[in-house]
């Protein structure tokens, strides 16, 4: 693999023009690899692939390439590397931190046509999928085997895209995040080299063999390589499931209840907190009739008798903390209605505040600091006059705040950014993180050093330069180019 000394890097990237351009010659070379039907430079396609669900403006690539195989990805990477053309991997565009914007032009590597489910091993509880397979497609495929892939960020994300951002979701309190559920990955590096992070064809549930390359690439946000295949853990579908809901008179009481439930060791599958603003939005968008108050959504799994015992104990704890209207249901349709409303929170907020642009920020703290962090967020929103519906996977200390503003109003935009920074710094002060699952992307680059410290940050830079010496992999994300040159 090509290595360049620091002096050469600085001279090479003295200006933005040092990156190569996707001219007709480059397009022709790429068309020879993937076929002309899988390359486009149309404005509409470029704009579509230059944005995600985030607050950040569209930054369109110069071309969108849709590979059909790992060999396609490898050959395209070789061309881009030799001409110093940026490459931005693209899954389904459901990210929240501007991770797919083409800051320096280049090629968007859109992975949605690589849709093969390579292998499902029912007895070993694992599956191997190509980069374009979504979590919904995987679950539809394995449901008849009594299995499911439980990581659910709420969006129709691709499995490999979820690897890239280290996604999690409502089931994280029970099943963990992508970091705990990825066994192996196939990755194409900047120079076109294809690697398997745990060895080709390997899928052990544990290993102490060498460096943990799998988790190096989980959460790397396309800055170290293109993930073309992933082997993930599967889990059995529970025998019985029940969903419950309870409202509270204050944010403090609701979140205190979460801590008490966890301390009692209840084997919850999910426990979600929604503040009154979020409940109001869900009622309107999903045609619910919930009390507009701080509310907990819970889900219990296990045997029928075990689920009933869990629900009864949870009800006792909720009522003891001032919880009202506690109800639980085992019917699939009732549970689906509740969780569908929860997963539609983002769209509910956008529909409730027409004309406003929504920005989602997330933080995570040790559970012992969860009550004061959520209360801080709630009170900060009031002080700053910012509409801020809150929802979170509070069972693992992670919650999201949806901030609304007029994107054309610079004052409002600055207020939103200030709010997000203050909340992140508060989370970090409690030993938490500025992002639990959205990633760093563009929005939180300045908070990375604050969180990991200078030594770890310098080590990250070494890793980046070693694997991507020409800095073509999703440049400007996670680590600003100014820090790398």
C-alpha positions in Angstrom: 0.0 0.0 0.0 1.2 3.5 -0.9 2.6 5.6 1.9 3.4 9.3 1.7 5.5 11.3 4.2 3.9 14.2 5.9 5.8 16.8 3.9 4.5 15.3 0.7 1.0 15.2 2.0 1.1 18.9 2.8 2.4 19.9 -0.5 0.0 17.6 -2.3 -3.0 19.1 -0.5 -2.0 22.7 -0.5 -5.3 23.7 -2.0 -8.7 22.0 -2.7 -7.7 21.8 -6.4 -5.2 19.1 -5.5 -8.0 16.6 -5.5 -8.7 15.2 -9.0 -11.8 15.9 -10.9 -14.3 13.5 -12.4 -13.9 14.4 -16.0 -15.1 12.5 -19.1 -11.9 10.4 -19.1 -12.6 9.2 -15.5 -16.3 8.6 -16.2 -15.3 6.5 -19.2 -12.8 4.4 -17.2 -15.4 3.7 -14.5 -18.1 2.9 -17.1 -15.7 0.2 -18.5 -15.8 -1.4 -15.1 -19.4 -1.1 -13.9 -21.2 -0.5 -17.2 -22.7 2.9 -18.4 -26.0 2.1 -16.8 -24.4 2.2 -13.4 -22.7 5.6 -13.7 -24.6 8.9 -13.8 -23.6 12.6 -13.6 -27.2 13.9 -13.7 -27.9 16.8 -11.3 -30.9 15.2 -9.7 -29.0 11.9 -9.0 -26.0 13.8 -7.7 -28.1 16.0 -5.4 -30.0 13.0 -4.1 -26.7 11.3 -3.1 -25.2 14.4 -1.6 -27.6 14.7 1.4 -29.0 12.7 4.2 -31.6 13.4 6.9 -29.4 16.0 8.6 -29.4 19.7 9.1 -26.4 20.1 6.7 -26.9 21.4 3.2 -26.6 19.2 0.1 -23.1 18.7 -1.1 -23.4 16.9 -4.4 -20.7 14.5 -5.8 -19.5 14.9 -9.4 -20.7 11.4 -10.3 -22.7 8.6 -8.7 -21.4 5.0 -9.3 -23.5 2.0 -8.5 -21.2 -1.1 -8.2 -22.6 -4.6 -8.6 -19.8 -6.5 -6.9 -16.8 -6.2 -4.6 -14.5 -6.5 -7.6 -16.3 -3.4 -9.1 -15.7 -1.5 -5.9 -12.1 -2.5 -5.9 -11.4 -1.5 -9.5 -13.2 1.8 -9.1 -11.2 2.5 -5.9 -7.9 1.9 -7.8 -8.9 4.5 -10.4 -9.9 7.0 -7.8 -6.8 6.4 -5.7 -4.5 6.8 -8.7 -6.2 10.1 -9.7 -6.7 11.4 -6.1 -10.5 11.5 -6.5 -12.6 11.5 -3.3 -14.9 8.6 -2.7 -18.0 8.8 -0.5 -19.8 5.5 0.3 -23.6 5.8 0.3 -26.1 3.3 1.9 -29.7 4.6 2.2 -29.0 8.2 3.2 -30.7 8.0 6.6 -27.8 9.5 8.6 -28.1 12.5 10.8 -24.6 14.1 10.8 -24.0 15.0 7.1 -21.8 12.0 6.6 -22.6 11.6 2.9 -22.0 15.1 1.7 -19.3 15.4 -1.0 -17.3 18.3 0.5 -14.6 18.1 -2.1 -16.5 16.6 -5.1 -15.6 13.2 -6.2 -17.5 9.9 -6.6 -20.4 8.7 -4.6 -20.3 4.9 -4.2 -24.0 4.0 -4.0 -24.3 0.4 -2.7 -28.0 -0.2 -3.1 -27.7 -2.8 -6.0 -25.5 -5.2 -4.0 -28.5 -7.0 -2.4 -27.4 -10.6 -2.0 -28.0 -12.4 1.2 -25.0 -14.5 0.9 -25.6 -17.0 3.7 -27.8 -17.7 6.7 -26.6 -20.1 9.4 -29.7 -20.9 11.5 -27.9 -23.2 13.9 -25.1 -20.7 14.4 -27.3 -17.6 14.6 -25.4 -15.6 12.0 -25.9 -14.2 8.5 -23.7 -12.7 5.8 -25.1 -10.0 3.6 -23.9 -7.7 0.8 -23.7 -3.9 1.2 -27.1 -3.1 -0.2 -29.2 -5.4 2.0 -31.4 -3.4 4.5 -32.3 -4.6 8.0 -35.9 -5.0 6.9 -34.9 -7.2 4.0 -32.8 -9.4 6.2 -35.5 -9.8 8.8 -38.1 -10.7 6.1 -35.7 -13.4 4.9 -35.0 -15.0 8.3 -38.4 -14.6 10.0 -39.6 -18.1 8.9 -36.6 -19.6 10.7 -37.7 -18.1 14.0 -34.8 -15.6 13.9 -34.4 -11.8 13.8 -31.7 -9.2 13.5 -32.7 -6.9 16.4 -30.7 -3.7 15.8 -33.3 -1.2 14.7 -32.2 2.5 14.3 -35.8 3.2 13.2 -34.9 4.0 9.6 -34.7 1.6 6.6 -31.0 1.5 6.9 -28.7 -0.9 5.2 -26.9 -3.4 7.4 -23.4 -2.3 6.2 -24.4 1.4 6.5 -25.3 0.6 10.1 -21.9 -1.0 10.5 -20.4 2.2 9.2 -22.0 4.5 11.8 -22.2 1.9 14.6 -25.9 2.2 14.7 -28.1 0.9 17.5 -31.8 1.7 18.3 -34.6 0.8 20.6 -33.4 -2.7 21.3 -29.9 -1.7 22.4 -30.6 -2.2 26.1 -31.2 -5.9 25.4 -29.1 -6.7 22.3 -26.4 -4.0 22.3 -25.2 -2.0 19.3 -23.6 -2.9 16.0 -20.3 -3.2 17.7 -21.5 -6.2 19.7 -23.3 -7.8 16.7 -20.8 -7.7 13.8 -18.6 -10.8 13.5 -16.7 -10.0 10.3 -16.6 -7.5 7.4 -15.3 -7.4 3.9 -13.8 -4.0 3.3 -12.2 -2.4 0.2 -9.4 0.0 1.2 -8.5 3.2 -0.6 -6.0 1.6 -2.9 -8.5 -1.2 -3.9 -7.1 -3.9 -1.6 -9.9 -6.2 -0.3 -9.6 -7.4 3.3 -11.8 -9.5 5.6 -11.5 -8.1 9.1 -11.7 -11.4 10.9 -10.4 -13.6 8.0 -12.2 -14.7 4.9 -15.1 -16.9 5.7 -14.6 -16.6 9.5 -17.6 -16.2 11.8 -16.6 -17.2 15.3 -18.6 -15.7 18.2 -15.3 -14.7 19.9 -11.6 -14.5 19.1 -8.4 -13.3 20.7 -6.5 -13.5 17.4 -4.7 -10.3 16.6 -6.0 -6.7 16.4 -9.7 -6.2 16.4 -10.0 -4.9 12.9 -13.7 -5.5 12.8 -14.5 -2.8 15.4 -11.9 -0.5 13.8 -14.2 -0.3 10.8 -17.4 -0.3 12.7 -18.2 3.4 13.2 -15.5 4.6 10.8 -18.2 6.4 8.7 -16.6 5.6 5.3 -13.3 7.3 6.1 -11.2 4.2 6.2 -12.7 2.0 3.4 -15.9 0.8 1.7 -17.7 -1.9 3.6 -19.0 -4.4 0.9 -20.2 -7.3 3.1 -20.9 -8.0 6.8 -21.5 -11.1 8.9 -23.8 -10.3 11.8 -25.3 -12.0 14.8 -28.9 -13.2 14.7 -31.2 -13.9 17.7 -34.2 -16.1 18.3 -37.6 -14.5 18.1 -38.9 -14.4 21.8 -41.7 -16.8 22.8 -43.9 -13.9 24.2 -43.7 -10.2 24.0 -45.6 -7.4 25.8 -45.6 -3.7 25.3 -46.4 -1.2 28.1 -46.9 2.5 28.4 -47.0 4.9 31.3 -47.2 8.7 31.6 -45.6 10.9 34.4 -46.1 14.4 35.8 -42.4 15.3 35.3 -39.4 14.4 33.3 -37.5 13.7 36.5 -40.0 11.1 37.7 -40.1 9.4 34.3 -36.3 9.1 34.0 -35.9 8.1 37.7 -38.2 5.2 37.0 -36.0 4.0 34.1 -33.0 3.9 36.5 -35.1 2.0 39.1 -36.3 -0.6 36.5 -32.8 -1.2 35.4 -31.5 -1.6 39.0 -34.2 -4.2 39.6 -32.7 -6.3 36.7 -35.8 -6.6 34.6 -34.8 -8.2 31.3 -36.3 -5.5 29.1 -36.1 -5.6 25.4 -36.8 -1.8 25.0 -37.4 1.2 27.2 -38.0 4.5 25.5 -38.6 8.0 26.9 -40.7 10.6 25.1 -41.3 14.1 26.5 -44.6 15.9 26.2 -43.6 17.7 22.9 -42.8 14.4 21.3 -46.0 12.7 22.5 -48.0 15.6 21.1 -46.3 15.2 17.7 -46.9 11.4 17.8 -50.6 11.9 18.6 -51.1 14.1 15.6 -49.0 12.1 13.1 -49.9 8.5 14.2 -53.5 9.2 15.3 -52.9 8.3 18.9 -54.8 9.5 22.0 -51.9 9.5 24.5 -51.8 11.9 27.4 -49.4 14.7 26.5 -46.9 14.2 29.3 -43.5 12.7 29.8 -44.0 9.0 28.9 -42.2 5.7 28.9 -42.7 3.0 26.3 -41.5 -0.4 27.5 -41.3 -3.9 26.0 -40.8 -7.2 27.8 -39.9 -10.5 26.3 -39.7 -14.1 27.5 -42.1 -16.8 28.4 -45.8 -15.8 28.8 -45.7 -16.1 32.6 -42.4 -14.3 32.7 -43.6 -11.4 30.6 -46.6 -11.0 32.9 -44.4 -10.9 36.0 -42.2 -8.3 34.4 -45.1 -6.1 33.4 -46.6 -6.3 36.9 -43.3 -5.3 38.6 -42.8 -2.4 36.1 -46.3 -1.2 36.8 -45.5 -1.2 40.5 -42.3 0.9 40.0 -44.0 3.3 37.6 -47.0 3.9 40.0 -44.5 4.3 42.9 -42.9 7.2 41.0 -46.2 8.9 40.1 -46.8 7.0 36.8 -50.3 7.1 35.5 -52.4 5.3 32.9 -50.1 2.2 33.0 -51.3 -0.3 30.4 -49.8 -3.3 28.7 -50.7 -5.5 25.7 -49.5 -8.7 24.2 -51.5 -8.4 20.9 -49.3 -8.0 17.9 -51.4 -5.2 16.3 -51.4 -3.1 19.5 -47.7 -3.5 20.0 -47.0 -2.7 16.4 -49.1 0.5 16.5 -47.1 1.7 19.6 -43.7 1.0 18.1 -44.5 2.2 14.7 -45.5 5.6 16.3 -42.1 5.6 18.1 -40.2 4.8 15.0 -42.0 7.6 13.1 -41.0 10.3 15.7 -38.7 12.0 13.2 -41.4 12.3 10.6 -44.0 13.3 13.2 -41.8 16.2 14.4 -41.2 17.4 10.8 -44.9 17.3 10.1 -45.8 19.1 13.3 -43.6 22.0 12.6 -44.1 22.8 8.9 -41.7 25.3 7.5 -39.1 24.4 10.1 -36.0 22.4 9.4 -35.3 19.6 11.9 -31.9 18.7 13.3 -31.5 15.6 15.4 -28.7 15.4 17.9 -28.0 12.5 20.3 -25.9 12.1 23.4 -25.3 9.2 25.8 -24.3 9.2 29.4 -23.8 6.6 32.2 -27.3 5.7 33.3 -26.6 7.1 36.8 -26.4 10.6 35.2 -29.4 10.1 32.9 -32.0 11.9 34.9 -30.0 15.1 35.3 -28.9 15.1 31.7 -32.4 14.8 30.3 -33.7 17.4 32.7 -30.8 19.7 31.7 -31.8 19.2 28.0 -35.4 19.9 28.8 -34.6 23.1 30.8 -32.0 24.3 28.3 -34.6 24.1 25.5 -36.9 26.3 27.6 -34.2 28.8 28.4 -33.1 29.2 24.8 -36.6 29.2 23.4 -35.9 26.2 21.1 -38.7 23.7 20.3 -37.0 20.4 21.3 -39.0 17.2 21.3 -37.0 14.5 23.1 -37.0 10.7 22.6 -34.4 8.2 23.7 -33.3 4.6 24.2 -32.9 5.6 27.8 -32.2 2.0 28.9 -28.6 2.5 27.8 -28.3 6.2 28.6 -28.8 7.4 25.0 -31.4 9.9 23.9 -32.2 12.2 21.0 -33.3 15.8 20.9 -35.0 17.1 17.7 -34.2 20.8 17.2 -36.4 22.9 15.0 -35.4 26.1 13.2 -35.9 28.2 10.1 -32.8 27.3 8.1 -32.7 30.7 6.4 -32.5 32.5 9.7 -28.8 32.6 10.7 -29.7 33.6 14.3 -31.9 30.5 14.7 -29.3 28.3 13.1 -26.6 29.5 15.5 -28.9 29.0 18.4 -29.5 25.4 17.4 -25.7 24.7 17.0 -25.1 26.3 20.4 -27.8 24.2 22.0 -26.3 21.0 20.5 -22.8 21.9 21.7 -23.9 22.7 25.2 -25.8 19.4 25.5 -22.9 17.4 24.1 -20.4 19.1 26.5 -22.8 18.3 29.4 -22.9 14.7 28.4 -19.1 14.6 28.2 -18.8 16.2 31.6 -20.7 13.2 33.1 -18.3 10.7 31.4 -20.6 10.2 28.5 -20.3 10.8 24.7 -21.3 13.5 22.3 -23.0 10.8 20.1 -24.4 7.4 21.0 -25.3 6.3 17.5 -25.4 9.1 14.9 -21.7 9.4 14.5 -19.4 12.4 14.2 -19.8 13.1 10.4 -19.6 16.9 9.9 -21.6 18.1 12.9 -19.5 17.0 15.8 -15.9 17.0 14.5 -14.8 19.7 17.0 -16.1 17.6 19.9 -14.0 14.5 19.0 -10.7 15.8 20.5 -12.6 17.0 23.6 -14.0 13.5 24.1 -11.1 11.2 23.3 -8.1 13.4 24.3 -5.1 14.5 22.3 -3.2 11.2 22.5 -6.2 9.1 21.1 -6.9 11.7 18.5 -3.3 11.6 17.2 -3.5 7.8 17.1 -6.7 8.1 15.0 -4.9 10.4 12.6 -2.1 7.8 12.2 -4.7 5.1 11.4 -6.4 7.3 8.9 -3.2 8.3 7.1 -1.9 4.7 7.1 -5.0 3.2 5.5 -5.8 6.2 3.3 -2.5 8.1 2.6 -4.1 10.3 -0.1 -7.1 11.1 2.1 -9.6 10.2 -0.5 -12.0 8.2 1.7 -15.0 10.5 2.6 -12.6 13.4 3.2 -13.6 16.0 5.8 -15.7 13.6 7.9 -14.8 12.6 11.5 -11.4 14.3 11.3 -11.2 17.6 9.5 -8.5 17.8 6.8 -6.9 20.7 8.5 -5.9 18.3 11.3 -4.5 15.7 8.9 -2.2 18.0 6.8 
